[in-house]
Amino acid sequence: TTGIDPLGAVMVEDMARNLEPAHELGMRTVWLVSDHDWAAKGADEPYVHFVAEDLKSFLSALAIPA
C-alpha cells in the first residue's frame, strides 16, 4: 500500500490503453497525445477521462491563479 488514495490521484500516460488499470482503481486519467498510431489504441474508451496535446498547457489550465 502506498498510502495514496486513488480517488485523489491522476495517471498521465502517452499510451491510452495503459490508462485502463488506473481508471479501474478509481483514478482520473489523462491521455497525452502521441505521434505514434499505436499509442492511440483505446483513446476512445471510457477509461480516458481527459486528452491533452501538451501537458504543460493542460496543467496550466487547471492551476488556480495566485
Phi, psi and omega in degrees: 000134182268343184084003179264125178284118181300335179290344178249019184237162178227145176245126176249132187211146177265359172243109187307318184296337179287353180276345183301312179299322179296317177300317180297333177279349180104004179282155167279150183233148178229121174268121177270109186304137182240159176282349183272128181301321182295337180287341182275352180302121181095359184298336181263011180276156182293348178280355173263106184275323180224152176237131181233130174280328186217118185297319181300314179294320179299312180292324178297323179293335179273342186294142176272124180299144180286000000 
